[in-house]
Amino acid sequence: MSIKGVGINAYSPRINGDIELLERDLSYFKKIGFDYVEIPVHGVDGVINGKLNLENVKRVKEVLRKYNLKAAVHAPNPLNLRKDNLDLQEEVFQSSIEFASELEAKVLVYHGGNFERRKQEGELQNLASEREIRALKTLGELADKKGVQICLENGASSIEKLVTMVREVNRENVGVTYDFGHAFLYYSCHGGEKEFLTSIKEALPYLKHIHIHDNFGRASMTSQDASYISRLPFGEGDLHLPPGMGKIPYEKIFPLIREYKGIAMAEIDPRYELFYGGIIKRLHKYIEEAHIPFQSPT
């Protein structure tokens, strides 16, 4: 197995539909030395009212080609196959698959659906989960025809639940995006580092994509919705720091993922863009020290 390259996220709130700004960012990413960029569908207005925005798709393709960068794609963050308006959710998902295919991206990241009625338990949650699994089977078939790998990303829940869902979908092209930052926050409150590292091993057979960033494993004492500058002094929440700035033990993680074959995708808040060169060096160091073969796409 091998790492296919090192990537960085295009930050959706920063881009906010501005393709000229995306182009400036991609120019910088290429200059620094990244191989891949994760393009957010919602950040580039790639889908509008459920339909592919062909004009913006064309423009994004052109700037990727201009800077010789390969793409992964992140579906819209609010996309949720457990919502009652399933037809619309599926339409947006289908268009996101088409968006990825147009960009020749092999990976489409989807945040696993959240149950809206959190105060209701039991049968309603089971029905929503079953509905999401059925939808992913159908969407997985469409994605397979387009050459796209759907990767379910973990949020504020156990990896076990995500792996169980992927097993039930039971399609080779529906796997796991392991977000190390999200998992570290969750397991810091549910078993600590030992459980965190164990969860990586559990996800490994289904691991198709990874998100690399750092935090201090400290859940926000107020609200995750509090501003970044309010949480940063206290090291709270999902900070998306450069690896090495927080407490996630990446030197223990990379030896566990030697069987992973995919992109080392950093997902960093753009306030740290001056650290990007150091991030590439650090990720190459982790890869080399874990004796993982590296296969640059360029």
C-alpha positions, 0 to 999 in steps of 0.5 A: 500500500502507499500514500498517493500524495499530500493534500489540503482543503479549500476552506468553504467559508473563505471561498464562499463562491468566489472562484477567483479567490479559489484560483489564488489559493490553488496557486499558493497550494501548488507553490507550497508543494501540495499534490491534491486539494479537497474542493467543497461543493458548497464552497464553490457553488457547485450545486444550486437547488439540487442541480449541478452548476455547470458554469462553476464546474467548468471554472473549477476544472480549469483552475485545477488543470491550470495548476496541475492539482488533483481533486478530492471533493467534500459534499455540502456539510448540511447534506443529511440522508436522515432528513424527512425531505429525502428526495431533495437530499438525494438530489443534492447527493447525486449532483455532488457525485456528478460534481466529483466525476466532472473534476475527475475526483475519486473521493467524495466525502459525506458527513454521516447523517444526524438524526434531527429529533435528538430527544426521540429515541428507539424506532424513529432513529432506527427508521432514519438509519435504515433509510440512510443505508438504503439511500447509500446503497442506491447512491453508491451504485450511481457513484460506482458508475462514475468512478467515485468512492463515497467516504463517510466521515466521522463526527461527534460519535464512535467509529464503531457506529460509522463502521457498522453503517458501512458494513450494512451498506456493503458496497466496496465504493462506500467506505470511511473517511477517518477524521483524526481531529473529530475522533480525538475529541470524541475519544478524549471523553470516551476512553482516552488515547487507548480507545482512540488508537483502537478505533483506527484499527477498527476502521482500517479495513474500510479506510478510504480517506483521511483528514489530518488536523490537530486539537487538544482533545478538549470539548468546548465548555460553552458551545462549538458554535462559539467563535474560533477566537473565543475558543482558541485561548482555551484550546477548546473544540474542533480547532483544525490546527496544523499537526504537531500544534495540538495533542493528537499523537500522529507519531503513533497513528501513521504506523497503524495505517500502513495498509492505507492507500489514499491521500494524506489530506490535511484539513487546516483552518486557513489562518495557519496558511503560513504553516503549510510548508511545515505541514507538508514536511511534517506529514512526509516525516510521519510517512517516512518514519512509519515506512509507508511508501509514497507515490506522488501523483505528479 
